[in-house]
Amino acid sequence: MPDKYFDVDGIATLVHHRGATTLPGAPPNLGVGQPILLLHDAGVNGNVFGDLMDLLVLSNSPFSFDLPGHGRSGSLDSLTSVEAMAGHVESLIAPWGVSSLVVIADGLGAAVGFELANSGRIEVLTLICCGVVGPAVDLSEEIHSLSQITSGKARRQFDTSGYAPDPDEQMMRKAFGHWVTTDPRATLGARKAQADWNDRVDLSQTASPIVVVVGEHTEENHKGTSQEFAESLADGTAVMMPDVGRHPAQESPAAFCSLVEETITAGSEDK
């Protein structure tokens, strides 16, 4: 997979993309179909969307990146606010001349995508969310657990919950690999930023269409917060995806790719 670094406000930021390689310092080739930005959750990296990007590239131009403090991007710490993360995205892609994007976002990435749509500096045609999303999500237990880990009072453990029954072993190995690349201190900072955003976000501030993908096997409390998020938006839709949990882009990339392509087609027809 083509990877390349960009300096964004002094932070080396690793971008993952598909298609033809480009020269160092030059943006990835985003000229095929619709440019699609994929924003990862806290505690993982942009490669978590690798299998999905392999499918999306057949008709579009997908790319992702590792947020600061995550994966192989620079900084030991996460950025301190969701708004700063959205600003980092804008600073990364502003020189590339991209005028509009479809954004796919997981967990924390959904908050970043929401702020990206709000700013209006780059047109977000559609925001497609998955994972644990919405300001009603209670992150206090995870933040406490991460605080215990970073202070040396608890051991770090990979969370195997949230998947459909009998998950694919190879997929789980990949998920572990994406998780282990990020220091828990960065994950803690990112979750604190997300919790702060949850407390003060005004959901009425975006007019971009938002699709909230809910996996059939997602825990009931998370199904509820996702549904609440979709219903509170001016143009929000909740879509149930069968046979997956709260990691649909990883668990069933082909079905998720079909959903994305159908959403893009519907958006084009509505114009």
FILUM-638577 format. One line per 4 residues: number of its first residue (from 1); for each residue x, y, z of N, C-alpha, C. Coordinates in Angstrom, 1 decimal. Layout:
N
NUM = X Y Z X Y Z X Y Z  ...
//
This chain:
271
1 = 0.8 -1.2 0.0 0.0 0.0 0.0 0.9 1.2 0.0  0.6 2.2 -0.9 1.5 3.4 -0.9 1.2 4.3 0.4  2.3 4.5 1.0 2.3 5.4 2.2 3.3 6.5 2.0  3.0 7.7 2.5 3.9 8.8 2.4 3.7 9.8 3.5
5 = 4.7 10.5 3.9 4.7 11.5 5.0 4.5 12.9 4.5  3.7 13.7 5.2 3.6 15.1 5.0 3.8 15.8 6.3  4.5 17.0 6.2 4.7 17.8 7.4 3.5 18.7 7.6  2.8 18.5 8.7 1.6 19.3 8.9 1.8 20.1 10.2
9 = 2.1 21.4 10.1 2.3 22.2 11.3 3.4 21.6 12.2  4.4 21.1 11.6 5.6 20.5 12.3 5.4 19.1 12.8  4.3 18.4 12.4 4.0 17.0 12.8 4.1 16.2 11.5  5.0 15.2 11.6 5.1 14.2 10.4 3.8 13.4 10.4
13 = 3.1 13.5 9.4 1.8 12.8 9.3 1.8 11.8 8.2  1.5 10.5 8.5 1.6 9.4 7.6 0.2 9.3 6.9  0.3 9.4 5.5 -0.9 9.2 4.7 -0.9 7.9 4.0  -2.0 7.2 4.0 -2.2 5.9 3.3 -3.1 6.1 2.1
17 = -2.8 5.7 1.0 -3.6 5.9 -0.2 -3.5 4.7 -1.1  -4.2 4.8 -2.2 -4.2 3.7 -3.2 -3.9 4.3 -4.6  -3.9 3.5 -5.6 -3.7 4.0 -6.9 -2.2 4.2 -7.2  -1.9 5.0 -8.2 -0.5 5.2 -8.6 0.3 6.0 -7.5
21 = 1.5 5.6 -7.4 2.4 6.4 -6.5 2.7 7.7 -7.1  3.1 8.7 -6.2 3.5 10.0 -6.6 4.8 10.4 -6.0  5.4 11.4 -6.5 6.7 11.8 -6.0 6.7 12.3 -4.6  7.8 12.2 -3.8 7.8 12.7 -2.5 7.3 14.2 -2.4
25 = 6.5 14.4 -1.4 6.0 15.8 -1.3 4.7 16.1 -2.1  4.5 15.3 -3.1 3.3 15.5 -4.0 2.1 14.8 -3.4  0.9 15.3 -3.6 -0.3 14.7 -3.0 -0.5 13.4 -3.7  -1.3 12.5 -3.0 -1.7 11.2 -3.7 -2.6 11.6 -4.9
29 = -2.7 10.7 -5.8 -3.5 10.8 -7.0 -5.0 10.6 -6.6  -5.8 11.7 -6.6 -7.2 11.6 -6.2 -8.1 11.9 -7.3  -7.7 11.6 -8.5 -8.4 12.0 -9.7 -9.4 11.0 -10.2  -9.5 9.8 -9.6 -10.4 8.8 -10.0 -11.7 8.8 -9.2
33 = -12.8 9.0 -9.9 -14.1 9.0 -9.1 -14.1 10.1 -8.1  -14.6 9.7 -6.9 -14.8 10.6 -5.8 -13.7 10.5 -4.7  -13.0 11.6 -4.4 -12.1 11.5 -3.3 -12.8 11.1 -2.0  -12.3 10.1 -1.3 -12.9 9.6 0.0 -11.9 9.7 1.1
37 = -12.1 10.4 2.1 -11.3 10.5 3.3 -11.8 9.5 4.3  -11.0 8.7 4.9 -11.4 7.8 6.0 -10.7 8.2 7.3  -11.4 8.5 8.3 -10.9 8.9 9.6 -11.1 7.8 10.7  -10.0 7.5 11.3 -10.0 6.3 12.2 -10.4 6.8 13.6
41 = -10.7 5.8 14.4 -11.1 6.0 15.8 -9.8 6.2 16.7  -10.0 6.6 17.9 -8.9 6.7 18.8 -8.2 5.4 19.1  -6.9 5.4 19.2 -6.2 4.2 19.6 -5.8 3.2 18.5  -6.1 3.6 17.3 -5.7 2.7 16.1 -5.0 3.6 15.1
45 = -5.1 3.3 13.8 -4.4 4.1 12.8 -5.2 4.0 11.5  -4.8 4.8 10.5 -5.5 4.8 9.3 -5.5 3.5 8.5  -4.6 2.6 8.8 -4.5 1.3 8.1 -5.7 0.4 8.5  -6.4 0.8 9.5 -7.6 0.0 9.9 -8.6 -0.1 8.8
49 = -8.6 0.8 7.8 -9.5 0.8 6.7 -8.8 0.1 5.5  -7.7 -0.5 5.6 -7.0 -1.0 4.5 -7.8 -1.9 3.5  -8.5 -2.9 4.1 -9.3 -3.8 3.2 -10.4 -3.1 2.5  -11.0 -2.1 3.2 -12.1 -1.3 2.5 -11.5 -0.4 1.4
53 = -10.3 0.2 1.7 -9.7 1.0 0.6 -9.4 0.2 -0.6  -9.0 -1.1 -0.4 -8.6 -1.9 -1.5 -9.8 -2.1 -2.5  -11.0 -2.0 -1.9 -12.3 -2.2 -2.7 -12.7 -0.8 -3.3  -12.6 0.2 -2.5 -13.1 1.5 -2.9 -12.3 2.1 -4.1
57 = -11.0 1.7 -4.2 -10.1 2.2 -5.2 -10.5 1.8 -6.6  -11.4 0.8 -6.7 -11.8 0.3 -8.0 -12.6 1.4 -8.8  -13.3 2.3 -8.0 -14.1 3.3 -8.6 -13.8 4.7 -8.1  -13.1 4.8 -7.0 -12.9 6.1 -6.4 -11.5 6.3 -5.9
61 = -11.2 7.3 -5.1 -9.9 7.6 -4.7 -9.8 7.8 -3.2  -9.7 6.6 -2.5 -9.7 6.6 -1.0 -8.3 7.0 -0.4  -8.3 7.7 0.7 -7.1 7.9 1.4 -7.4 8.0 2.9  -6.4 7.7 3.7 -6.6 7.8 5.2 -5.2 8.3 5.7
65 = -5.2 8.6 7.0 -3.9 9.0 7.6 -3.9 8.6 9.1  -2.8 8.6 9.7 -2.6 8.4 11.1 -2.7 9.8 11.9  -3.7 9.9 12.7 -3.8 11.1 13.5 -2.5 11.3 14.4  -2.1 12.5 14.7 -0.9 12.7 15.6 -1.0 11.9 16.8
69 = 0.1 11.3 17.2 0.2 10.4 18.3 -0.3 9.0 18.1  -0.8 8.7 16.9 -1.4 7.4 16.5 -0.5 6.8 15.4  -0.5 5.5 15.5 0.2 4.7 14.4 1.6 5.2 14.2  2.0 5.6 13.0 3.3 6.0 12.7 3.5 7.5 12.4
73 = 2.4 8.3 12.7 2.5 9.8 12.7 3.3 10.3 13.9  3.8 11.5 13.8 4.6 12.1 14.8 3.8 12.5 16.1  4.6 12.8 17.1 4.0 13.3 18.4 3.7 12.1 19.3  4.1 12.2 20.6 3.8 11.2 21.6 2.4 11.3 22.0
77 = 1.8 12.5 21.9 0.5 12.8 22.4 -0.5 13.1 21.3  -1.8 12.8 21.6 -2.9 13.2 20.7 -3.1 14.7 20.7  -3.6 15.2 19.7 -4.1 16.6 19.7 -5.2 16.8 20.8  -5.3 18.0 21.4 -6.0 18.1 22.6 -7.5 18.4 22.4
81 = -8.0 18.6 21.1 -9.4 18.9 20.9 -9.8 18.3 19.6  -11.1 18.0 19.4 -11.6 17.5 18.2 -11.4 18.6 17.1  -11.6 19.8 17.5 -11.5 20.9 16.5 -10.0 21.0 16.0  -9.1 20.8 16.9 -7.7 20.8 16.4 -7.4 19.6 15.4
85 = -8.0 18.5 15.7 -7.9 17.3 14.8 -8.5 17.7 13.4  -9.7 18.3 13.4 -10.3 18.7 12.1 -9.4 19.7 11.4  -8.8 20.6 12.2 -7.9 21.6 11.6 -6.7 20.9 11.0  -6.2 19.9 11.7 -5.1 19.1 11.1 -5.4 18.5 9.8
89 = -6.6 18.0 9.6 -7.1 17.4 8.4 -7.0 18.5 7.3  -7.6 19.7 7.6 -7.7 20.8 6.7 -6.3 21.2 6.2  -5.3 21.3 7.2 -4.0 21.7 6.9 -3.3 20.7 6.0  -3.6 19.4 6.2 -3.0 18.4 5.4 -3.4 18.5 4.0
93 = -4.7 18.6 3.7 -5.2 18.4 2.4 -5.5 19.7 1.6  -5.4 20.9 2.4 -5.6 22.2 1.7 -4.7 22.4 0.5  -3.4 22.0 0.6 -2.5 22.2 -0.6 -2.8 21.3 -1.7  -3.6 20.3 -1.5 -3.8 19.3 -2.6 -4.9 19.8 -3.6
97 = -5.6 20.8 -3.3 -6.6 21.3 -4.2 -7.9 20.5 -4.3  -8.2 19.8 -3.2 -9.4 19.0 -3.1 -10.5 19.9 -2.7  -11.6 20.0 -3.5 -12.7 20.9 -3.2 -13.8 20.3 -2.4  -14.0 18.9 -2.6 -15.1 18.2 -1.9 -14.6 16.8 -1.6
101 = -15.3 16.3 -0.5 -14.9 14.9 -0.1 -16.2 14.2 0.4  -16.1 12.9 0.2 -17.0 12.0 1.0 -16.1 11.5 2.2  -16.6 11.6 3.4 -15.9 11.2 4.6 -16.5 10.0 5.2  -15.7 9.0 5.5 -16.0 7.8 6.2 -15.3 7.9 7.6
105 = -16.0 7.7 8.7 -15.4 8.0 10.0 -15.9 7.0 11.0  -15.0 6.6 11.9 -15.2 5.6 12.9 -15.0 6.2 14.3  -16.0 6.1 15.2 -15.8 6.6 16.5 -15.4 8.0 16.7  -14.2 8.3 17.2 -13.7 9.6 17.3 -13.7 10.3 16.0
109 = -13.3 9.5 14.9 -13.3 10.1 13.6 -14.6 10.7 13.1  -15.7 10.2 13.7 -17.0 10.8 13.3 -17.1 12.2 13.9  -16.6 12.4 15.1 -16.6 13.8 15.6 -15.7 14.7 14.8  -14.6 14.2 14.4 -13.7 15.0 13.6 -14.3 15.3 12.2
113 = -15.0 14.3 11.6 -15.7 14.5 10.4 -16.8 15.6 10.5  -17.5 15.5 11.6 -18.6 16.5 11.9 -18.0 17.9 11.9  -16.9 18.1 12.6 -16.3 19.4 12.7 -15.7 19.8 11.3  -15.2 18.9 10.6 -14.7 19.2 9.2 -15.9 19.7 8.3
117 = -17.0 19.0 8.4 -18.2 19.5 7.7 -18.7 20.9 8.2  -18.6 21.1 9.5 -19.1 22.4 10.0 -18.2 23.6 9.6  -16.9 23.3 9.4 -16.1 24.5 9.1 -16.3 25.0 7.8  -16.7 24.2 6.8 -17.1 24.7 5.5 -15.9 25.0 4.6
121 = -14.6 24.8 5.1 -13.5 25.1 4.3 -13.3 24.1 3.2  -13.7 22.8 3.4 -13.8 21.8 2.4 -15.2 21.2 2.4  -15.8 21.1 1.3 -17.2 20.6 1.2 -17.2 19.1 1.5  -17.9 18.8 2.6 -18.2 17.3 2.9 -19.5 17.0 2.3
125 = -19.5 16.2 1.2 -20.7 15.8 0.5 -21.6 14.9 1.3  -21.0 14.0 2.0 -21.6 13.1 2.9 -20.7 12.6 3.9  -21.1 12.5 5.2 -20.3 11.9 6.2 -21.0 10.5 6.6  -20.2 9.5 6.5 -20.7 8.1 6.8 -20.0 7.6 8.0
129 = -20.8 7.5 9.1 -20.2 7.1 10.4 -20.4 5.7 10.8  -19.5 5.1 11.5 -19.7 3.8 12.1 -19.0 3.7 13.4  -19.2 2.6 14.1 -18.6 2.5 15.4 -19.4 3.1 16.5  -18.8 3.5 17.6 -19.5 4.1 18.7 -19.5 5.6 18.5
133 = -20.6 6.2 18.1 -20.7 7.6 17.7 -21.8 8.3 18.4  -21.6 9.6 18.4 -22.7 10.5 18.9 -22.3 11.1 20.3  -22.8 12.3 20.6 -22.4 12.9 21.9 -23.0 12.2 23.1  -24.0 11.3 22.9 -24.5 10.6 24.1 -23.7 9.5 24.5
137 = -22.6 9.2 23.8 -21.7 8.1 24.2 -21.0 8.4 25.5  -21.1 7.5 26.5 -20.4 7.7 27.8 -19.0 7.1 27.7  -18.0 7.9 27.7 -16.6 7.5 27.6 -15.9 7.4 29.0  -16.6 7.7 30.1 -16.0 7.8 31.4 -15.3 6.5 31.8
141 = -15.9 5.3 31.5 -15.3 4.1 32.0 -14.0 3.8 31.2  -14.0 4.1 29.9 -12.8 3.9 29.1 -11.7 4.8 29.5  -12.1 6.1 29.8 -11.1 7.0 30.2 -10.5 6.6 31.6  -11.3 6.1 32.5 -10.8 5.7 33.8 -9.8 4.5 33.5
145 = -10.2 3.5 32.7 -9.4 2.4 32.4 -8.0 2.8 31.8  -8.1 3.7 30.9 -6.8 4.2 30.2 -6.0 5.0 31.2  -6.6 5.7 32.1 -5.8 6.4 33.2 -5.1 5.4 34.1  -5.8 4.3 34.4 -5.2 3.3 35.2 -4.0 2.7 34.5
149 = -4.1 2.4 33.2 -3.0 1.8 32.4 -1.8 2.8 32.3  -2.1 4.0 32.0 -1.0 5.0 31.8 -0.3 5.3 33.1  -0.9 5.1 34.2 -0.3 5.4 35.5 0.3 4.1 36.1  0.3 3.0 35.4 0.9 1.8 35.8 0.1 1.0 36.8
153 = -1.2 1.3 36.9 -2.0 0.6 37.9 -2.8 -0.6 37.3  -2.7 -0.7 36.0 -3.4 -1.8 35.3 -2.7 -2.2 34.0  -2.9 -3.4 33.5 -2.2 -3.9 32.3 -3.1 -3.5 31.1  -2.4 -3.3 30.0 -3.1 -3.0 28.8 -3.6 -4.3 28.2
157 = -4.9 -4.3 27.7 -5.5 -5.5 27.1 -6.3 -5.1 25.9  -6.1 -5.9 24.8 -6.8 -5.7 23.6 -8.3 -6.0 23.8  -9.2 -5.1 23.4 -10.6 -5.2 23.5 -11.2 -6.1 22.4  -11.6 -7.3 22.7 -12.2 -8.1 21.7 -13.7 -8.1 21.6
161 = -14.3 -7.1 22.3 -15.8 -7.0 22.3 -16.2 -6.2 21.0  -17.5 -6.2 20.8 -18.1 -5.4 19.7 -18.1 -6.0 18.4  -17.6 -7.2 18.2 -17.7 -7.9 16.9 -18.8 -8.9 16.8  -19.2 -9.3 15.6 -20.2 -10.3 15.5 -19.7 -11.6 16.1
165 = -20.6 -12.5 16.4 -20.2 -13.8 16.9 -19.3 -14.5 16.0  -18.3 -15.2 16.5 -17.3 -16.0 15.7 -16.6 -15.2 14.7  -15.9 -14.1 15.1 -15.3 -13.2 14.1 -14.1 -13.9 13.4  -13.8 -13.5 12.2 -12.8 -14.0 11.4 -11.4 -13.9 12.1
169 = -10.7 -14.9 12.2 -9.4 -14.9 12.9 -8.4 -13.9 12.3  -8.3 -14.0 11.0 -7.4 -13.1 10.3 -7.7 -11.6 10.5  -9.0 -11.3 10.5 -9.5 -9.9 10.7 -9.1 -9.5 12.1  -9.3 -10.4 13.1 -8.9 -10.0 14.5 -7.4 -9.8 14.6
173 = -6.6 -10.6 13.9 -5.2 -10.4 14.0 -4.8 -9.0 13.5  -5.5 -8.6 12.4 -5.2 -7.3 11.8 -5.7 -6.2 12.8  -6.8 -6.4 13.4 -7.3 -5.4 14.4 -6.3 -5.2 15.5  -5.8 -6.3 16.0 -4.8 -6.3 17.1 -3.6 -5.5 16.6
177 = -3.1 -5.8 15.4 -2.0 -5.0 14.8 -2.2 -3.5 14.7  -3.4 -3.1 14.4 -3.7 -1.7 14.3 -3.7 -1.1 15.7  -4.2 -1.8 16.7 -4.3 -1.3 18.0 -3.0 -1.2 18.7  -2.1 -2.1 18.5 -0.9 -2.1 19.3 0.1 -1.0 18.8
181 = -0.2 -0.4 17.7 0.8 0.7 17.2 0.7 2.0 17.9  -0.4 2.2 18.8 -0.6 3.5 19.4 -0.5 3.4 20.9  0.4 4.3 21.5 0.6 4.3 22.9 -0.7 4.7 23.6  -1.0 4.0 24.7 -2.3 4.3 25.5 -2.3 5.8 26.0
185 = -1.2 6.5 26.1 -1.2 7.9 26.5 -1.9 8.7 25.4  -1.6 8.4 24.1 -2.3 9.1 23.0 -3.7 8.8 23.0  -4.1 7.5 23.2 -5.5 7.1 23.2 -6.2 7.8 24.3  -5.6 7.9 25.5 -6.3 8.6 26.6 -6.5 10.1 26.2
189 = -5.5 10.7 25.7 -5.7 12.1 25.3 -6.8 12.3 24.2  -6.9 11.4 23.3 -7.9 11.5 22.2 -9.3 11.2 22.8  -9.4 10.3 23.7 -10.7 10.1 24.3 -11.2 11.2 25.2  -10.2 11.9 25.9 -10.6 13.0 26.7 -11.1 14.2 25.8
193 = -10.4 14.3 24.6 -10.8 15.3 23.7 -12.2 15.0 23.1  -12.5 13.7 22.9 -13.8 13.3 22.4 -14.9 13.6 23.4  -14.6 13.2 24.7 -15.6 13.4 25.8 -15.9 14.9 25.9  -14.9 15.8 25.8 -15.1 17.2 25.9 -16.0 17.7 24.8
197 = -15.7 17.2 23.6 -16.5 17.6 22.4 -18.0 17.1 22.6  -18.2 15.9 23.1 -19.5 15.4 23.4 -20.3 16.3 24.3  -19.6 16.9 25.3 -20.3 17.7 26.3 -20.8 19.1 25.7  -20.2 19.5 24.6 -20.5 20.9 24.2 -20.9 21.0 22.7
201 = -20.9 19.9 22.0 -21.2 20.0 20.5 -22.7 20.4 20.3  -22.9 21.2 19.3 -24.2 21.6 18.8 -24.5 20.9 17.5  -25.4 19.9 17.6 -25.6 19.1 16.4 -26.4 19.8 15.3  -27.0 21.0 15.6 -27.7 21.7 14.6 -26.9 22.5 13.7
205 = -25.6 22.4 13.8 -24.7 23.3 13.1 -24.2 22.8 11.8  -24.7 21.6 11.3 -24.2 21.1 10.0 -25.4 20.7 9.2  -25.3 21.0 7.9 -26.3 20.7 6.9 -25.9 19.5 6.0  -24.7 19.0 6.2 -24.2 17.9 5.4 -25.0 16.6 5.7
209 = -25.4 15.8 4.7 -26.0 14.6 5.0 -25.1 13.7 5.8  -25.7 13.0 6.8 -24.9 12.1 7.6 -25.6 10.7 7.7  -24.8 9.7 7.4 -25.4 8.3 7.4 -24.7 7.6 8.6  -25.4 7.1 9.5 -24.9 6.4 10.7 -25.1 4.9 10.5
213 = -24.1 4.2 10.3 -24.1 2.7 10.1 -24.1 2.0 11.4  -25.1 1.2 11.6 -25.2 0.4 12.9 -25.2 -1.0 12.6  -24.2 -1.7 13.2 -24.1 -3.2 13.0 -25.2 -3.9 13.8  -25.7 -5.0 13.2 -26.7 -5.8 13.8 -26.3 -6.3 15.2
217 = -25.1 -6.7 15.4 -24.6 -7.2 16.6 -24.0 -6.2 17.6  -24.2 -4.9 17.3 -23.7 -3.9 18.2 -24.5 -4.0 19.5  -23.8 -3.7 20.6 -24.4 -3.7 21.9 -25.6 -2.8 21.9  -26.7 -3.1 22.6 -27.9 -2.3 22.6 -27.7 -0.9 23.0
221 = -26.8 -0.6 24.0 -26.6 0.7 24.4 -26.0 1.6 23.4  -25.1 1.0 22.6 -24.4 1.7 21.5 -25.3 1.8 20.3  -26.2 0.9 20.1 -27.2 1.0 19.1 -28.1 2.3 19.4  -28.4 2.4 20.7 -29.3 3.5 21.1 -28.6 4.9 20.9
225 = -27.3 5.0 21.2 -26.7 6.3 21.1 -26.5 6.6 19.6  -26.2 5.6 18.7 -26.1 5.8 17.3 -27.4 6.3 16.7  -28.5 5.6 17.1 -29.8 6.0 16.6 -30.2 7.4 17.1  -29.9 7.7 18.3 -30.1 9.1 18.8 -29.4 10.1 18.1
229 = -28.1 9.8 17.8 -27.3 10.7 17.0 -27.9 11.0 15.6  -28.3 10.0 14.9 -28.9 10.1 13.6 -30.2 11.0 13.7  -31.0 10.7 14.7 -32.3 11.4 14.8 -32.2 12.8 15.1  -31.1 13.2 15.8 -30.9 14.6 16.2 -30.3 15.5 15.1
233 = -30.0 14.9 14.0 -29.3 15.7 12.9 -30.4 16.2 11.9  -30.1 17.3 11.3 -31.0 17.9 10.3 -31.2 17.0 9.1  -30.1 16.3 8.7 -30.2 15.4 7.6 -29.4 14.1 8.0  -30.0 13.4 8.9 -29.3 12.1 9.4 -30.1 10.9 9.1
237 = -29.4 9.8 8.8 -30.1 8.6 8.5 -29.3 7.4 9.2  -30.0 6.6 9.9 -29.4 5.4 10.4 -29.7 4.2 9.5  -28.6 3.4 9.2 -28.7 2.3 8.4 -28.2 1.0 9.1  -29.1 0.0 9.2 -28.7 -1.2 9.9 -27.9 -2.1 8.9
241 = -26.7 -2.6 9.3 -26.0 -3.5 8.5 -26.0 -4.9 9.2  -26.4 -6.0 8.4 -26.5 -7.3 9.0 -25.1 -8.0 9.2  -25.1 -8.9 10.1 -23.9 -9.8 10.3 -22.7 -9.2 10.8  -22.7 -8.0 11.3 -21.5 -7.3 11.8 -21.9 -6.7 13.2
245 = -20.8 -6.3 13.9 -21.0 -5.6 15.2 -20.7 -4.1 15.0  -19.9 -3.5 15.9 -19.6 -2.1 15.7 -18.3 -1.8 15.0  -17.8 -2.8 14.3 -16.6 -2.5 13.4 -16.9 -3.0 12.0  -18.0 -2.4 11.4 -18.4 -3.0 10.1 -17.4 -2.8 8.9
249 = -16.7 -1.7 9.0 -15.7 -1.5 7.9 -14.6 -2.6 7.9  -14.3 -3.1 9.1 -13.3 -4.2 9.2 -14.0 -5.6 9.0  -15.1 -5.7 9.6 -15.8 -7.1 9.6 -16.3 -7.5 8.2  -16.9 -6.5 7.5 -17.4 -6.8 6.2 -17.1 -5.7 5.2
253 = -15.9 -5.6 4.8 -15.5 -4.4 3.9 -16.3 -4.4 2.6  -16.6 -5.6 2.0 -17.3 -5.6 0.8 -18.7 -5.0 0.9  -19.5 -5.4 2.0 -20.8 -4.9 2.2 -20.7 -3.4 2.5  -19.7 -3.0 3.3 -19.5 -1.6 3.6 -19.2 -0.8 2.3
257 = -18.4 -1.3 1.5 -18.0 -0.6 0.2 -19.3 -0.4 -0.6  -20.1 -1.4 -0.7 -21.4 -1.3 -1.5 -22.2 -0.2 -0.9  -22.3 -0.1 0.4 -23.1 0.9 1.0 -22.5 2.3 0.7  -21.2 2.4 0.7 -20.6 3.7 0.4 -20.9 4.1 -1.1
261 = -20.7 3.2 -2.0 -20.9 3.5 -3.4 -22.4 3.8 -3.7  -23.3 3.1 -3.0 -24.7 3.5 -3.2 -25.0 4.9 -2.6  -24.4 5.2 -1.5 -24.6 6.6 -1.0 -24.0 7.6 -1.9  -22.9 7.4 -2.5 -22.3 8.3 -3.4 -23.2 8.5 -4.6
265 = -23.7 7.4 -5.2 -24.5 7.5 -6.3 -25.8 8.2 -6.0  -26.4 7.9 -4.9 -27.7 8.6 -4.5 -27.4 10.1 -4.3  -26.2 10.5 -3.7 -25.9 11.9 -3.6 -25.8 12.6 -4.9  -25.2 11.9 -5.9 -25.0 12.5 -7.2 -26.3 12.7 -7.9
269 = -27.2 11.8 -7.7 -28.6 11.9 -8.4 -29.4 13.0 -7.7  -29.2 13.3 -6.5 -29.9 14.3 -5.8 -29.5 15.7 -6.2  -28.4 15.9 -6.8 -27.9 17.2 -7.1 -28.7 17.7 -8.3
//
